[in-house]
Amino acid sequence: MTKLMLIDASHREETRVAVADDQHLVEFDIEIAGRQQVAGNIYLAKVTRVEPSLQAAFVEYGGQRHGFLAFNEIHPDYYQIPVADREALKAEQAAQASREDEPEVKETSDDVEDLGGEDVVAPRPQQKSR
């Protein structure tokens, strides 16, 4: 069983790495310069949806798209949230819910008419002095 790692860095814009074990390709990875690597980094994320059929969760981590996290990649220690953290999460959710329940205050003026999402400013008629 001979493992061999092959690295191709002949092109400036990409690097290719292959791992072979007894002439069989075990792993292959391409890293493109100028493109931020997301996989393998550590992020603080919020679970937005759990999909039991996929055995995974979709998380919002601040990127352009949601992340995909397989259940088997989550360490068992993370299933037990400490009491202090749980209380902080509940307080944050309650504060967010109260902000959402408050009616949105919209300043109105006689000069502005709401036309289906577009604001039109109409000048007031001029009073002619006599």
N, C-alpha and C positions, 0 to 999 in steps of 0.2 A: 504494500500500500504506500505508494509514493504520492505525496501531495505536491502540486506545482502551482505557483501563482505567476500569472503572466500579466504584465502591465504594458499597455500601449499608450504612450504619451507623445506620439509622433506629430499629432495635430495640436496646435496651440489652444483651440477652442474646446477640445474634449479629451478626457482620459478614460480609457477602458481597462477594466480589471477582470480577469477570469481566474477561477480556481478550478483546477482539474485534479481528480483523484483516480489514478490508474487509467489514464487516457479517457476518462468520463468527465464531462463538464459538470461541476457541482454548483458553482455560483458564477454569475456574470453581472457586472455593474458598469454603468456609464455615468460619468460626472461631466456636466457641461459647464464651462466657465461662464461667469456672468449670470448664472441661474442659481438662486439661493436654494440650498438643500434644505428640505423640510423634514424628511424622514430621518429618524435617529436623533433629532434634537428634543429637548425637554421644553414643554410649553405648559402654561397654566390655562386650562380650558374648562368650558362649561358644557355638560352633556345636554344636547338639544333633543335627541331622539334615541330611544333604545329600540333596536330591531331584533326581537328574539329569533325570528326565522333565519337571520343571517348570523346569529350569535355575535352581535357587534353593536356598538353605539356610535352615533354620529356626534362629533364634538365641535364646538365653536372655539377656535383658538386665536382668532384675530387675523387669519389669512384671508385670501380671496374666496376660498371655498371651505366647506366644512371638512373636518378630518374624520377618518374612519378608524375606529379602534376596536380590534377583535377582543372578545372577552378573555381569550387565553393569553393575551399580552398584558393583562392587568394583574398585578401582584395581589395575592389574597389579603395582604395587610390593608390595602386601600378600600376594601369593602366595609371596613369598620371605621366610620368617621368619628373622631373624638367629639365628646359632648360640647366642648367650648366652640369648636368649629361648626357643629350642627346648629347651636344656638345663634351664632353669627349669621349663618345662612338663612335661618328662619327670620331673623330681624331684617336682613337685607330684602328678602322676599316680601315681608309685610310692608316695608317702606316703599318698595316698588309698586305694590298693589295699591297703596293709598295714593301714590302719585298718579296712577292710571285712573283711579276713581274720581279725582278732582276734575271738574269741568274745565275745559281749555278756555282761557280768557282770550278773546280776540278783540283787539281795539277796533272800533268802528268809527267811521266818519261819514258825514253827509256827502263827501266828495268821492267816495269809493263805493263801487258796486261790485258785488261778487257775481261773476259770470262763469260758473262751472269751472273754477280753478284758476281763472285768469282775472287779475285785478285791473280795472280800467279807471283811470283818474279823469273825471270830467270837471272842467272849470266851472265855477259858480257864475251865474249870470251877473253882469256888472250893473250896479245901480246907477242910473243917470241922475246927476244932480241938476236941479232947476234953478 
